[in-house]
Amino acid sequence: MSQSGPSLQVLVVDDSPVYRELVSQALQGQDYSVTFAKNGREALELFAQTAPHIVITDWMMPDVSGLDLVQRIRGSELAYTYVILLTSISDKAMVVKGLAAGADDYLTKPFDPGEFCARIGVGRRIICLQRDIEAKNLLLQEAARTDSLTGLPNRRAIEEWAERQIRGASRHGYPLWVILADLDSFKSVNDNYGHDAGDLVLQKFAEVLRGTTRASDICGRMGGEEFVMVLTHVDQNGIFPTVDRLREQFASLVFRFGGNSASVTASFGIAGFQGREIAEFSQLLRRADEALYAAKRGGRNRVEVAVLQP
């Protein structure tokens, strides 16, 4: 990681205007956005406001010392901050105390500007590496919750989201529906046209689901050719027409595999509840699965609704 990375927020804390000016001169022309505080209390306010990446603080200050400041920074829930203590204390035991309190580095006053900039550079590299790690972790977390073929949330993500929505529906008394969908005779698509054709059908069905789902709802792939939707704030009279339009939309599509054309249908099972009773996603999913089985048994390309749970 080079030092020419993104601009970082730096908070400099020192009750000496001379040292504030020295730090300002040392950082001049470098890619830092620098804020200055004259004492520890002012620094705490600025820290909360600006969430700096690096804090450079004098140790010996009235009221809130640099050591106190370090300890409060480490108790913060903000992202990790790299802290450098400036001190005129050369006692190694005190230096150890400062590092043990949470400081990442220290520099003895009076400092050499070149060494000062080099130590800031170390902090910059660490912060930039931390940013990279956090970004990659977010990508990994997202990947762990996403179906790679369709880009929809996977079963794990659906279950977590649904449980939160069910708690809200139970608390506030609005309707919630779980819709389980299964592509009809999907094995024959793979057998007759190949797995690439099957993947295309799955992706297209996911696209239709995504286009139907509101921002307040969620749809995802449970696995294989089975998908799920969780809809809220749709009344009992509106849920069947909503899902049946989705069924018709998908059934109207014509897929072309090489020189062949084919249509694929889907069956849907719906289960829901309205009221302040406690429900679990697994219960609703089981009832939706029973309704889906009834749709399959009734000839496929159908929508069946389980009795509404009071």
C-alpha atoms as a printed R data frame, in Angstrom:
    type eleno elety resid chain resno       x       y       z
1   ATOM     1    CA   MET     A     1   0.000   0.000   0.000
2   ATOM     2    CA   SER     A     2   1.616   3.227  -1.090
3   ATOM     3    CA   GLN     A     3   1.420   6.454   0.797
4   ATOM     4    CA   SER     A     4  -0.387   8.031  -2.139
5   ATOM     5    CA   GLY     A     5  -3.681   6.391  -1.170
6   ATOM     6    CA   PRO     A     6  -6.922   8.136  -0.235
7   ATOM     7    CA   SER     A     7  -6.954  11.259   1.942
8   ATOM     8    CA   LEU     A     8  -7.088  10.522   5.664
9   ATOM     9    CA   GLN     A     9  -8.541  12.561   8.506
10  ATOM    10    CA   VAL     A    10  -5.908  13.485  11.107
11  ATOM    11    CA   LEU     A    11  -6.655  15.026  14.505
12  ATOM    12    CA   VAL     A    12  -3.722  16.796  16.194
13  ATOM    13    CA   VAL     A    13  -4.058  17.510  19.920
14  ATOM    14    CA   ASP     A    14  -1.555  19.717  21.740
15  ATOM    15    CA   ASP     A    15  -1.908  22.587  24.196
16  ATOM    16    CA   SER     A    16   1.269  24.154  22.806
17  ATOM    17    CA   PRO     A    17   0.696  26.444  19.798
18  ATOM    18    CA   VAL     A    18   4.367  25.961  18.923
19  ATOM    19    CA   TYR     A    19   4.006  22.203  18.499
20  ATOM    20    CA   ARG     A    20   0.680  22.565  16.701
21  ATOM    21    CA   GLU     A    21   2.495  24.767  14.187
22  ATOM    22    CA   LEU     A    22   5.403  22.308  13.912
23  ATOM    23    CA   VAL     A    23   3.000  19.460  13.178
24  ATOM    24    CA   SER     A    24   1.142  21.618  10.667
25  ATOM    25    CA   GLN     A    25   4.372  22.381   8.826
26  ATOM    26    CA   ALA     A    26   5.463  18.729   8.858
27  ATOM    27    CA   LEU     A    27   2.156  17.616   7.313
28  ATOM    28    CA   GLN     A    28   1.953  20.466   4.826
29  ATOM    29    CA   GLY     A    29   1.683  19.341   1.215
30  ATOM    30    CA   GLN     A    30   0.747  15.774   2.137
31  ATOM    31    CA   ASP     A    31  -2.616  14.195   1.476
32  ATOM    32    CA   TYR     A    32  -4.084  14.634   4.951
33  ATOM    33    CA   SER     A    33  -7.111  16.571   6.131
34  ATOM    34    CA   VAL     A    34  -5.872  17.948   9.455
35  ATOM    35    CA   THR     A    35  -7.933  19.232  12.387
36  ATOM    36    CA   PHE     A    36  -6.363  20.784  15.488
37  ATOM    37    CA   ALA     A    37  -7.503  20.695  19.119
38  ATOM    38    CA   LYS     A    38  -5.984  22.779  21.927
39  ATOM    39    CA   ASN     A    39  -6.847  20.345  24.733
40  ATOM    40    CA   GLY     A    40  -8.218  16.912  25.473
41  ATOM    41    CA   ARG     A    41 -11.835  17.981  25.948
42  ATOM    42    CA   GLU     A    42 -11.919  19.765  22.615
43  ATOM    43    CA   ALA     A    43 -10.273  16.704  21.074
44  ATOM    44    CA   LEU     A    44 -13.031  14.409  22.355
45  ATOM    45    CA   GLU     A    45 -15.670  16.632  20.758
46  ATOM    46    CA   LEU     A    46 -13.801  16.758  17.447
47  ATOM    47    CA   PHE     A    47 -13.164  13.022  17.573
48  ATOM    48    CA   ALA     A    48 -16.904  12.342  17.829
49  ATOM    49    CA   GLN     A    49 -17.629  14.795  15.003
50  ATOM    50    CA   THR     A    50 -14.920  13.867  12.499
51  ATOM    51    CA   ALA     A    51 -14.089  10.195  13.290
52  ATOM    52    CA   PRO     A    52 -10.412  10.693  12.362
53  ATOM    53    CA   HIS     A    53  -8.275   7.886  11.014
54  ATOM    54    CA   ILE     A    54  -5.167   9.064  12.893
55  ATOM    55    CA   VAL     A    55  -4.860  10.956  16.185
56  ATOM    56    CA   ILE     A    56  -1.577  12.612  17.178
57  ATOM    57    CA   THR     A    57  -1.796  13.749  20.781
58  ATOM    58    CA   ASP     A    58   0.457  15.289  23.373
59  ATOM    59    CA   TRP     A    59   0.645  13.315  26.606
60  ATOM    60    CA   MET     A    60   0.919  16.054  29.227
61  ATOM    61    CA   MET     A    61  -2.188  18.232  29.018
62  ATOM    62    CA   PRO     A    62  -4.410  19.709  31.733
63  ATOM    63    CA   ASP     A    63  -7.794  18.185  32.534
64  ATOM    64    CA   VAL     A    64  -7.942  15.369  29.931
65  ATOM    65    CA   SER     A    65  -4.425  14.040  29.363
66  ATOM    66    CA   GLY     A    66  -3.195  12.298  26.247
67  ATOM    67    CA   LEU     A    67  -3.343   8.998  28.124
68  ATOM    68    CA   ASP     A    68  -6.980   9.643  29.085
69  ATOM    69    CA   LEU     A    69  -7.725  10.517  25.476
70  ATOM    70    CA   VAL     A    70  -6.178   7.273  24.217
71  ATOM    71    CA   GLN     A    71  -8.246   5.216  26.650
72  ATOM    72    CA   ARG     A    72 -11.471   6.970  25.624
73  ATOM    73    CA   ILE     A    73 -10.686   6.498  21.949
74  ATOM    74    CA   ARG     A    74 -10.161   2.791  22.544
75  ATOM    75    CA   GLY     A    75 -13.525   2.659  24.315
76  ATOM    76    CA   SER     A    76 -15.246   4.187  21.298
77  ATOM    77    CA   GLU     A    77 -17.368   2.122  18.921
78  ATOM    78    CA   LEU     A    78 -16.051   4.026  15.898
79  ATOM    79    CA   ALA     A    79 -13.704   2.421  13.386
80  ATOM    80    CA   TYR     A    80 -10.157   1.786  14.562
81  ATOM    81    CA   THR     A    81  -8.065   4.940  14.986
82  ATOM    82    CA   TYR     A    82  -4.279   4.911  14.809
83  ATOM    83    CA   VAL     A    83  -2.922   6.895  17.796
84  ATOM    84    CA   ILE     A    84   0.531   8.420  18.177
85  ATOM    85    CA   LEU     A    85   1.568   9.879  21.545
86  ATOM    86    CA   LEU     A    86   3.872  12.887  21.578
87  ATOM    87    CA   THR     A    87   5.767  13.127  24.835
88  ATOM    88    CA   SER     A    88   8.749  14.797  26.418
89  ATOM    89    CA   ILE     A    89   8.931  11.847  28.815
90  ATOM    90    CA   SER     A    90  11.842   9.577  27.972
91  ATOM    91    CA   ASP     A    91  11.187   7.131  30.839
92  ATOM    92    CA   LYS     A    92  10.702   3.727  29.189
93  ATOM    93    CA   ALA     A    93   8.251   2.631  31.881
94  ATOM    94    CA   MET     A    94   5.989   5.559  30.978
95  ATOM    95    CA   VAL     A    95   6.297   4.775  27.282
96  ATOM    96    CA   VAL     A    96   5.229   1.195  28.003
97  ATOM    97    CA   LYS     A    97   2.287   2.562  30.003
98  ATOM    98    CA   GLY     A    98   1.192   4.668  27.043
99  ATOM    99    CA   LEU     A    99   1.414   1.778  24.604
100 ATOM   100    CA   ALA     A   100  -0.401  -0.519  27.038
101 ATOM   101    CA   ALA     A   101  -3.212   2.049  27.274
102 ATOM   102    CA   GLY     A   102  -3.795   1.683  23.547
103 ATOM   103    CA   ALA     A   103  -1.394   4.009  21.743
104 ATOM   104    CA   ASP     A   104   0.031   2.543  18.544
105 ATOM   105    CA   ASP     A   105   3.253   4.537  18.546
106 ATOM   106    CA   TYR     A   106   5.037   7.329  20.364
107 ATOM   107    CA   LEU     A   107   7.470  10.083  19.503
108 ATOM   108    CA   THR     A   108   9.644  12.010  21.915
109 ATOM   109    CA   LYS     A   109   9.678  15.804  21.835
110 ATOM   110    CA   PRO     A   110  11.451  17.586  20.285
111 ATOM   111    CA   PHE     A   111  10.943  15.398  17.231
112 ATOM   112    CA   ASP     A   112  12.663  15.246  13.887
113 ATOM   113    CA   PRO     A   113  10.204  16.200  11.092
114 ATOM   114    CA   GLY     A   114  11.464  13.402   8.858
115 ATOM   115    CA   GLU     A   115  10.964  10.761  11.540
116 ATOM   116    CA   PHE     A   116   7.580  12.272  12.386
117 ATOM   117    CA   CYS     A   117   6.390  11.956   8.765
118 ATOM   118    CA   ALA     A   118   7.750   8.412   8.538
119 ATOM   119    CA   ARG     A   119   5.792   7.350  11.626
120 ATOM   120    CA   ILE     A   120   2.641   8.979  10.262
121 ATOM   121    CA   GLY     A   121   3.269   7.021   7.067
122 ATOM   122    CA   VAL     A   122   3.290   3.783   9.055
123 ATOM   123    CA   GLY     A   123  -0.092   4.707  10.501
124 ATOM   124    CA   ARG     A   124  -1.377   5.543   7.042
125 ATOM   125    CA   ARG     A   125  -0.337   2.169   5.659
126 ATOM   126    CA   ILE     A   126  -1.991   0.343   8.543
127 ATOM   127    CA   ILE     A   127  -5.235   2.302   8.197
128 ATOM   128    CA   CYS     A   128  -5.312   1.740   4.423
129 ATOM   129    CA   LEU     A   129  -4.676  -1.976   4.892
130 ATOM   130    CA   GLN     A   130  -7.476  -2.054   7.442
131 ATOM   131    CA   ARG     A   131  -9.796  -0.368   4.931
132 ATOM   132    CA   ASP     A   132  -8.923  -3.002   2.340
133 ATOM   133    CA   ILE     A   133  -9.562  -5.830   4.809
134 ATOM   134    CA   GLU     A   134 -12.925  -4.354   5.855
135 ATOM   135    CA   ALA     A   135 -13.986  -3.917   2.225
136 ATOM   136    CA   LYS     A   136 -13.028  -7.508   1.414
137 ATOM   137    CA   ASN     A   137 -14.831  -8.771   4.511
138 ATOM   138    CA   LEU     A   138 -17.982  -6.968   3.383
139 ATOM   139    CA   LEU     A   139 -17.689  -8.621  -0.017
140 ATOM   140    CA   LEU     A   140 -17.228 -12.023   1.635
141 ATOM   141    CA   GLN     A   141 -20.234 -11.445   3.901
142 ATOM   142    CA   GLU     A   142 -22.326 -10.433   0.907
143 ATOM   143    CA   ALA     A   143 -21.146 -13.477  -1.050
144 ATOM   144    CA   ALA     A   144 -22.058 -15.742   1.873
145 ATOM   145    CA   ARG     A   145 -25.623 -14.388   1.727
146 ATOM   146    CA   THR     A   146 -26.063 -14.374  -2.061
147 ATOM   147    CA   ASP     A   147 -26.912 -17.122  -4.531
148 ATOM   148    CA   SER     A   148 -24.094 -17.046  -7.066
149 ATOM   149    CA   LEU     A   149 -26.188 -18.098 -10.074
150 ATOM   150    CA   THR     A   150 -29.116 -15.697  -9.745
151 ATOM   151    CA   GLY     A   151 -27.696 -12.925  -7.582
152 ATOM   152    CA   LEU     A   152 -30.688 -13.265  -5.252
153 ATOM   153    CA   PRO     A   153 -30.385 -13.616  -1.471
154 ATOM   154    CA   ASN     A   154 -29.797 -17.224  -0.452
155 ATOM   155    CA   ARG     A   155 -31.679 -19.238   2.157
156 ATOM   156    CA   ARG     A   156 -29.580 -17.942   5.046
157 ATOM   157    CA   ALA     A   157 -30.206 -14.302   4.125
158 ATOM   158    CA   ILE     A   158 -33.914 -14.940   3.546
159 ATOM   159    CA   GLU     A   159 -34.335 -16.611   6.932
160 ATOM   160    CA   GLU     A   160 -32.611 -13.773   8.791
161 ATOM   161    CA   TRP     A   161 -34.643 -11.111   6.989
162 ATOM   162    CA   ALA     A   162 -37.914 -12.991   7.365
163 ATOM   163    CA   GLU     A   163 -37.512 -13.493  11.114
164 ATOM   164    CA   ARG     A   164 -37.048  -9.735  11.571
165 ATOM   165    CA   GLN     A   165 -40.112  -8.982   9.452
166 ATOM   166    CA   ILE     A   166 -42.199 -11.566  11.287
167 ATOM   167    CA   ARG     A   167 -41.349  -9.934  14.615
168 ATOM   168    CA   GLY     A   168 -42.438  -6.583  13.192
169 ATOM   169    CA   ALA     A   169 -45.667  -8.033  11.791
170 ATOM   170    CA   SER     A   170 -46.438  -9.717  15.121
171 ATOM   171    CA   ARG     A   171 -45.784  -6.502  17.010
172 ATOM   172    CA   HIS     A   172 -47.763  -4.164  14.742
173 ATOM   173    CA   GLY     A   173 -50.415  -6.514  13.426
174 ATOM   174    CA   TYR     A   174 -49.874  -6.167   9.678
175 ATOM   175    CA   PRO     A   175 -50.148  -9.124   7.258
176 ATOM   176    CA   LEU     A   176 -47.111 -11.084   6.149
177 ATOM   177    CA   TRP     A   177 -46.983 -13.736   3.441
178 ATOM   178    CA   VAL     A   178 -44.470 -16.426   2.573
179 ATOM   179    CA   ILE     A   179 -44.686 -17.575  -1.050
180 ATOM   180    CA   LEU     A   180 -42.831 -20.714  -2.045
181 ATOM   181    CA   ALA     A   181 -42.323 -21.229  -5.788
182 ATOM   182    CA   ASP     A   182 -41.059 -24.275  -7.641
183 ATOM   183    CA   LEU     A   183 -40.405 -24.567 -11.373
184 ATOM   184    CA   ASP     A   184 -42.534 -27.303 -12.913
185 ATOM   185    CA   SER     A   185 -40.812 -30.315 -14.500
186 ATOM   186    CA   PHE     A   186 -37.504 -28.497 -14.291
187 ATOM   187    CA   LYS     A   187 -35.513 -31.719 -14.559
188 ATOM   188    CA   SER     A   188 -36.789 -32.152 -18.109
189 ATOM   189    CA   VAL     A   189 -35.280 -28.777 -19.073
190 ATOM   190    CA   ASN     A   190 -31.847 -29.971 -17.962
191 ATOM   191    CA   ASP     A   191 -32.340 -33.396 -19.527
192 ATOM   192    CA   ASN     A   192 -33.601 -32.122 -22.892
193 ATOM   193    CA   TYR     A   193 -31.626 -28.911 -23.352
194 ATOM   194    CA   GLY     A   194 -28.651 -29.116 -20.991
195 ATOM   195    CA   HIS     A   195 -27.671 -27.480 -17.727
196 ATOM   196    CA   ASP     A   196 -26.812 -24.164 -19.366
197 ATOM   197    CA   ALA     A   197 -30.426 -23.952 -20.487
198 ATOM   198    CA   GLY     A   198 -31.553 -24.804 -16.969
199 ATOM   199    CA   ASP     A   199 -29.359 -22.061 -15.549
200 ATOM   200    CA   LEU     A   200 -30.859 -19.585 -18.015
201 ATOM   201    CA   VAL     A   201 -34.380 -20.496 -16.897
202 ATOM   202    CA   LEU     A   202 -33.434 -20.077 -13.235
203 ATOM   203    CA   GLN     A   203 -31.876 -16.691 -13.933
204 ATOM   204    CA   LYS     A   204 -34.923 -15.536 -15.866
205 ATOM   205    CA   PHE     A   205 -37.282 -16.629 -13.106
206 ATOM   206    CA   ALA     A   206 -35.117 -14.741 -10.616
207 ATOM   207    CA   GLU     A   207 -35.353 -11.681 -12.861
208 ATOM   208    CA   VAL     A   208 -39.156 -11.920 -12.922
209 ATOM   209    CA   LEU     A   209 -39.254 -12.266  -9.131
210 ATOM   210    CA   ARG     A   210 -36.940  -9.313  -8.679
211 ATOM   211    CA   GLY     A   211 -39.064  -7.167 -10.952
212 ATOM   212    CA   THR     A   212 -42.191  -8.029  -8.971
213 ATOM   213    CA   THR     A   213 -40.790  -7.539  -5.477
214 ATOM   214    CA   ARG     A   214 -41.154  -4.158  -3.794
215 ATOM   215    CA   ALA     A   215 -38.316  -2.526  -1.874
216 ATOM   216    CA   SER     A   216 -40.055  -3.475   1.386
217 ATOM   217    CA   ASP     A   217 -40.168  -7.174   0.450
218 ATOM   218    CA   ILE     A   218 -37.597  -9.822  -0.384
219 ATOM   219    CA   CYS     A   219 -37.219 -12.724  -2.763
220 ATOM   220    CA   GLY     A   220 -34.523 -15.357  -2.866
221 ATOM   221    CA   ARG     A   221 -33.462 -18.787  -4.000
222 ATOM   222    CA   MET     A   222 -33.855 -21.563  -1.485
223 ATOM   223    CA   GLY     A   223 -31.917 -24.056  -3.587
224 ATOM   224    CA   GLY     A   224 -32.342 -26.020  -6.806
225 ATOM   225    CA   GLU     A   225 -35.451 -24.788  -8.626
226 ATOM   226    CA   GLU     A   226 -37.154 -23.572  -5.444
227 ATOM   227    CA   PHE     A   227 -37.576 -19.882  -4.681
228 ATOM   228    CA   VAL     A   228 -39.258 -17.888  -1.928
229 ATOM   229    CA   MET     A   229 -40.819 -14.466  -1.521
230 ATOM   230    CA   VAL     A   230 -41.773 -12.706   1.699
231 ATOM   231    CA   LEU     A   231 -44.347  -9.942   1.211
232 ATOM   232    CA   THR     A   232 -45.781  -7.577   3.809
233 ATOM   233    CA   HIS     A   233 -48.715  -5.146   3.903
234 ATOM   234    CA   VAL     A   234 -50.724  -7.040   1.272
235 ATOM   235    CA   ASP     A   235 -54.280  -7.843   2.368
236 ATOM   236    CA   GLN     A   236 -55.904 -11.242   2.088
237 ATOM   237    CA   ASN     A   237 -57.861 -10.279  -1.025
238 ATOM   238    CA   GLY     A   238 -54.764  -8.987  -2.801
239 ATOM   239    CA   ILE     A   239 -52.226 -11.750  -2.260
240 ATOM   240    CA   PHE     A   240 -53.658 -14.323  -4.689
241 ATOM   241    CA   PRO     A   241 -53.968 -11.904  -7.656
242 ATOM   242    CA   THR     A   242 -50.453 -10.612  -6.963
243 ATOM   243    CA   VAL     A   243 -48.892 -14.065  -7.120
244 ATOM   244    CA   ASP     A   244 -51.112 -15.241  -9.966
245 ATOM   245    CA   ARG     A   245 -49.946 -12.336 -12.145
246 ATOM   246    CA   LEU     A   246 -46.395 -13.435 -11.437
247 ATOM   247    CA   ARG     A   247 -47.288 -16.990 -12.463
248 ATOM   248    CA   GLU     A   248 -48.849 -15.773 -15.718
249 ATOM   249    CA   GLN     A   249 -45.918 -13.492 -16.501
250 ATOM   250    CA   PHE     A   250 -43.396 -16.303 -16.215
251 ATOM   251    CA   ALA     A   251 -45.567 -18.826 -18.077
252 ATOM   252    CA   SER     A   252 -45.870 -16.419 -21.016
253 ATOM   253    CA   LEU     A   253 -42.120 -16.392 -21.632
254 ATOM   254    CA   VAL     A   254 -40.724 -18.360 -24.539
255 ATOM   255    CA   PHE     A   255 -37.209 -19.752 -24.153
256 ATOM   256    CA   ARG     A   256 -35.106 -20.578 -27.175
257 ATOM   257    CA   PHE     A   257 -32.489 -23.262 -26.753
258 ATOM   258    CA   GLY     A   258 -30.576 -23.644 -29.998
259 ATOM   259    CA   GLY     A   259 -33.201 -24.406 -32.631
260 ATOM   260    CA   ASN     A   260 -35.847 -25.307 -30.059
261 ATOM   261    CA   SER     A   261 -38.334 -23.146 -28.195
262 ATOM   262    CA   ALA     A   262 -40.032 -24.002 -24.926
263 ATOM   263    CA   SER     A   263 -42.108 -22.530 -22.142
264 ATOM   264    CA   VAL     A   264 -41.613 -23.280 -18.466
265 ATOM   265    CA   THR     A   265 -44.204 -22.856 -15.739
266 ATOM   266    CA   ALA     A   266 -44.049 -22.560 -11.968
267 ATOM   267    CA   SER     A   267 -46.303 -23.543  -9.095
268 ATOM   268    CA   PHE     A   268 -46.782 -21.421  -5.991
269 ATOM   269    CA   GLY     A   269 -47.808 -22.076  -2.405
270 ATOM   270    CA   ILE     A   270 -48.788 -19.197  -0.113
271 ATOM   271    CA   ALA     A   271 -48.973 -19.065   3.674
272 ATOM   272    CA   GLY     A   272 -49.424 -16.023   5.851
273 ATOM   273    CA   PHE     A   273 -50.652 -14.581   9.088
274 ATOM   274    CA   GLN     A   274 -52.154 -11.369  10.358
275 ATOM   275    CA   GLY     A   275 -52.401 -10.356  13.952
276 ATOM   276    CA   ARG     A   276 -50.253 -10.186  17.007
277 ATOM   277    CA   GLU     A   277 -49.604 -13.892  17.424
278 ATOM   278    CA   ILE     A   278 -45.993 -15.047  17.473
279 ATOM   279    CA   ALA     A   279 -45.042 -16.990  14.358
280 ATOM   280    CA   GLU     A   280 -41.838 -18.496  13.061
281 ATOM   281    CA   PHE     A   281 -40.549 -18.485   9.517
282 ATOM   282    CA   SER     A   282 -40.107 -22.267   9.599
283 ATOM   283    CA   GLN     A   283 -43.814 -22.694  10.414
284 ATOM   284    CA   LEU     A   284 -44.926 -20.416   7.595
285 ATOM   285    CA   LEU     A   285 -42.491 -22.070   5.209
286 ATOM   286    CA   ARG     A   286 -43.867 -25.502   6.084
287 ATOM   287    CA   ARG     A   287 -47.443 -24.338   5.453
288 ATOM   288    CA   ALA     A   288 -46.395 -22.685   2.184
289 ATOM   289    CA   ASP     A   289 -44.744 -25.957   1.175
290 ATOM   290    CA   GLU     A   290 -47.992 -27.822   1.867
291 ATOM   291    CA   ALA     A   291 -49.862 -25.333  -0.333
292 ATOM   292    CA   LEU     A   292 -47.195 -25.733  -3.024
293 ATOM   293    CA   TYR     A   293 -47.634 -29.493  -2.916
294 ATOM   294    CA   ALA     A   294 -51.379 -28.982  -3.404
295 ATOM   295    CA   ALA     A   295 -50.648 -26.810  -6.454
296 ATOM   296    CA   LYS     A   296 -48.414 -29.514  -7.918
297 ATOM   297    CA   ARG     A   297 -50.984 -32.205  -7.201
298 ATOM   298    CA   GLY     A   298 -53.688 -30.045  -8.801
299 ATOM   299    CA   GLY     A   299 -51.926 -30.015 -12.150
300 ATOM   300    CA   ARG     A   300 -48.988 -27.582 -11.769
301 ATOM   301    CA   ASN     A   301 -48.830 -23.995 -13.036
302 ATOM   302    CA   ARG     A   302 -51.176 -23.074 -10.190
303 ATOM   303    CA   VAL     A   303 -51.315 -20.930  -7.062
304 ATOM   304    CA   GLU     A   304 -52.648 -22.370  -3.810
305 ATOM   305    CA   VAL     A   305 -53.189 -20.444  -0.582
306 ATOM   306    CA   ALA     A   306 -53.075 -22.036   2.854
307 ATOM   307    CA   VAL     A   307 -55.700 -20.965   5.369
308 ATOM   308    CA   LEU     A   308 -54.693 -17.614   6.868
309 ATOM   309    CA   GLN     A   309 -53.207 -18.006  10.338
310 ATOM   310    CA   PRO     A   310 -55.101 -15.798  12.810
